[in-house]
Every structure is written in C-alpha cells, then in structure tokens.
Amino acid sequence: SSSSSSSSSPTLSRPLPLSAPTFLTAPSSSSSSSSSSSSRLIPSISTPTSTAWVTSPFIPAPGEAGTLSLSQGNLTCKATYAIEKQNDKNNISNNNETYALVVLNGNYNNLFDAQVCALIRCPSPSTCVSFEPQADYVFSSFTVSGNFSAPRIYDLLSTTYSQLVDKYKLDTRSNTISSSSFNLPLLNAAISG
C-alpha cells in the first residue's frame, strides 16, 4: 500500500524573480560602478558560478537619495532612489538592511541567456541575489533602467512578503521601471530581457 500526500500550490499569474545561490564576497574586475549617495557603499561583488551576477550593495538611511550605475559587458544598469523612512512595524533588520543594484548579462546557471537590472533587498552585503521576504525601508521613489539588447523586456516589483504592487510605470521605449510615489517597503524592482 502506498500513501500519498496532497499539497496545493498557488497559481501564479506573473513569473517569480530569479534567484541564485549564495556566493562569497569577491572583487569584481569586469564591472564598473559609480554612486552619488550618502549611504555606506559596500564593495561590488560577483558570483563564482555561471550565474555571473554583479552587484553594487549599499546600506540605506532614512531621508537619503542616491544614484547607482553598474555595467557588465555591454549592459549598463542605473538606479535612483529616495528613502522616506524605516518602518518600526516589522523591525526585522536592526538597522542592518542592505540593498543593491544587481546586473546580470549572460547565462543564468547554464539554463538560458538573460539580461537583468534590479534594485533589490539583500539578506546581507555578501548575499545579494537570494530571496529576502521582508523589508523595513520605505522608498518614496525609485527608477531602474538598462540599455538592453533583448527585443522584449519584462518587469517585476514587489514589497514585503513578495506582495506584487501596481504603483509603478514601465516604459518599454526607455527600458525603465519607476515610481514617483511608491511609499512602500521595497523588496525588488526589476526589469529583464
């Protein structure tokens, strides 16, 4: 006699964000980055796997605004942001939340080629491309853009506990995802091709 367990899984109407294995901090020699924010920048890191993510992490502060730019190969991603406040409601980060501009231009784990630009919440400064379920920092606005060579781009925006939100604009002519009145904790704002 065999027993089976039943489980139900939700039906998703939008694709899940890409995730990659945790990786070690290492200097990135194939990327260039610049920043004009008052946040504490952390050196860029890249993965030792075929995933080849390049990141530019930073530690946010309430009331700050910043601009980040990061390139990998012929893909250049840019992000601007303004942080309104830190929520006391979740109190998950103990003031150690890290965010990053993340770039992928190449093969994703030997599965497919992709181009991705994302502003994401990181579990730690050295682990910026794995899932983090909560965020405390409320972003009043953001913009993420890239010079994609892909013929079509896709968007993803989520807040705490991966709640999808529609308070943003996707401009496919300029390859930009943005919101000038977001006012929510940001988990990720991503465009990909």
HUKA-V61902 format. One record per residue. N is the residue number from 0. PSI is psi in degrees with one decimal (NA if undefined). D_LAST is the distance of its C-alpha to the last C-alpha in Angstrom with 1 decimal. Layout:
n: [N & N]
psi: [PSI & PSI]
d_last: [D_LAST & D_LAST]
This chain:
n: [0 & 1 & 2 & 3 & 4 & 5 & 6 & 7 & 8 & 9 & 10 & 11 & 12 & 13 & 14 & 15 & 16 & 17 & 18 & 19 & 20 & 21 & 22 & 23 & 24 & 25 & 26 & 27 & 28 & 29 & 30 & 31 & 32 & 33 & 34 & 35 & 36 & 37 & 38 & 39 & 40 & 41 & 42 & 43 & 44 & 45 & 46 & 47 & 48 & 49 & 50 & 51 & 52 & 53 & 54 & 55 & 56 & 57 & 58 & 59 & 60 & 61 & 62 & 63 & 64 & 65 & 66 & 67 & 68 & 69 & 70 & 71 & 72 & 73 & 74 & 75 & 76 & 77 & 78 & 79 & 80 & 81 & 82 & 83 & 84 & 85 & 86 & 87 & 88 & 89 & 90 & 91 & 92 & 93 & 94 & 95 & 96 & 97 & 98 & 99 & 100 & 101 & 102 & 103 & 104 & 105 & 106 & 107 & 108 & 109 & 110 & 111 & 112 & 113 & 114 & 115 & 116 & 117 & 118 & 119 & 120 & 121 & 122 & 123 & 124 & 125 & 126 & 127 & 128 & 129 & 130 & 131 & 132 & 133 & 134 & 135 & 136 & 137 & 138 & 139 & 140 & 141 & 142 & 143 & 144 & 145 & 146 & 147 & 148 & 149 & 150 & 151 & 152 & 153 & 154 & 155 & 156 & 157 & 158 & 159 & 160 & 161 & 162 & 163 & 164 & 165 & 166 & 167 & 168 & 169 & 170 & 171 & 172 & 173 & 174 & 175 & 176 & 177 & 178 & 179 & 180 & 181 & 182 & 183 & 184 & 185 & 186 & 187 & 188 & 189 & 190 & 191 & 192]
psi: [136.7 & 144.7 & 148.6 & 147.8 & 141.9 & 141.4 & 147.4 & 144.7 & 144.9 & 149.3 & 127.8 & 131.9 & -10.6 & 152.1 & 148.8 & 154.2 & 150.2 & 143.4 & 153.8 & 163.1 & 157.7 & 143.1 & 164.7 & 152.6 & 129.8 & 143.0 & 144.9 & 120.6 & -12.8 & 15.6 & 160.6 & 142.3 & 154.4 & 155.5 & 146.2 & 59.8 & 165.3 & 1.3 & 163.7 & 107.8 & 147.4 & 140.9 & 143.4 & 148.4 & 158.9 & 162.1 & 150.7 & 16.6 & -179.5 & -9.2 & -37.9 & 38.2 & 144.2 & 134.3 & 155.8 & 84.5 & 153.9 & 155.2 & 117.7 & 164.5 & 140.7 & 137.9 & -3.4 & 158.0 & 149.7 & 167.8 & 133.2 & 147.6 & 136.0 & 137.6 & 149.2 & 115.6 & -129.7 & 7.2 & 122.3 & 126.8 & 144.2 & 146.0 & 141.0 & 152.2 & 155.9 & 127.6 & 123.9 & -53.4 & 175.2 & 125.0 & 137.4 & -13.9 & -50.0 & -39.6 & 49.2 & -21.0 & -16.8 & 41.7 & 21.0 & 16.4 & 141.7 & 139.9 & 166.6 & 149.6 & 127.6 & 136.5 & 134.8 & 125.1 & 87.2 & -152.1 & 133.7 & 104.7 & 42.0 & 25.9 & -47.5 & 160.8 & 142.9 & 156.5 & 126.7 & 135.3 & 127.1 & 144.3 & 114.1 & 158.7 & 128.6 & 144.8 & -32.1 & 167.4 & -26.8 & 3.3 & 84.3 & 4.7 & 35.8 & 165.4 & 135.4 & 119.6 & -18.9 & 158.2 & 145.1 & -26.7 & 126.5 & 118.9 & 124.1 & -30.1 & 161.4 & 159.5 & 134.9 & 129.4 & 162.3 & 155.3 & 67.0 & 144.5 & -8.3 & 145.1 & -18.5 & 141.9 & 154.1 & 158.0 & 156.1 & 131.4 & 127.7 & 159.4 & -168.0 & 137.7 & 31.3 & 31.7 & 123.7 & 141.3 & 158.7 & 20.2 & 56.1 & 171.4 & 134.6 & 121.0 & 105.1 & -18.1 & -38.4 & 4.4 & 53.5 & 137.2 & 132.9 & 161.1 & 129.2 & -4.5 & 57.0 & -60.4 & 40.5 & 159.6 & 133.6 & 125.4 & -50.5 & 146.1 & 112.7 & 147.7 & 144.8 & 158.6 & NA]
d_last: [48.5 & 44.8 & 43.3 & 39.8 & 38.0 & 35.9 & 32.9 & 30.7 & 27.1 & 25.4 & 23.3 & 19.8 & 18.3 & 15.0 & 13.0 & 14.4 & 12.8 & 12.3 & 15.6 & 17.2 & 20.9 & 23.0 & 23.5 & 26.2 & 26.3 & 26.2 & 25.9 & 22.8 & 23.9 & 20.6 & 19.3 & 20.7 & 21.0 & 23.2 & 24.3 & 26.8 & 27.6 & 30.8 & 29.2 & 30.1 & 27.3 & 27.0 & 26.2 & 22.6 & 22.1 & 20.0 & 20.2 & 22.6 & 20.5 & 17.8 & 15.3 & 15.7 & 14.7 & 16.3 & 17.8 & 20.1 & 22.2 & 24.8 & 27.5 & 27.7 & 30.9 & 31.9 & 32.1 & 29.9 & 27.1 & 24.9 & 22.2 & 20.1 & 18.1 & 16.7 & 15.3 & 14.4 & 14.8 & 13.5 & 10.9 & 13.0 & 12.5 & 15.3 & 16.8 & 20.1 & 22.1 & 25.6 & 27.2 & 30.0 & 31.8 & 31.9 & 32.8 & 36.0 & 35.3 & 33.2 & 34.7 & 32.5 & 31.7 & 35.1 & 33.5 & 31.3 & 27.9 & 25.2 & 21.8 & 19.2 & 16.3 & 14.0 & 11.7 & 10.2 & 9.5 & 10.8 & 12.1 & 12.3 & 16.0 & 16.5 & 14.6 & 11.3 & 9.0 & 6.0 & 5.1 & 6.5 & 9.2 & 11.8 & 15.5 & 17.2 & 20.7 & 21.8 & 24.8 & 26.2 & 25.7 & 25.2 & 23.0 & 19.8 & 17.3 & 19.5 & 20.3 & 22.7 & 24.1 & 25.9 & 25.8 & 28.9 & 27.6 & 27.2 & 24.8 & 26.1 & 23.0 & 19.7 & 16.9 & 13.5 & 11.7 & 9.8 & 10.2 & 6.8 & 7.8 & 5.1 & 7.2 & 5.7 & 4.4 & 6.2 & 9.1 & 11.7 & 15.1 & 18.2 & 21.6 & 24.5 & 24.6 & 21.0 & 22.2 & 19.4 & 20.3 & 19.9 & 21.3 & 18.4 & 16.8 & 13.2 & 13.4 & 10.8 & 13.1 & 13.0 & 9.6 & 11.9 & 12.9 & 16.7 & 20.0 & 23.4 & 25.4 & 23.7 & 26.8 & 25.6 & 25.1 & 21.4 & 19.8 & 16.2 & 14.0 & 10.3 & 7.1 & 3.8 & 0.0]
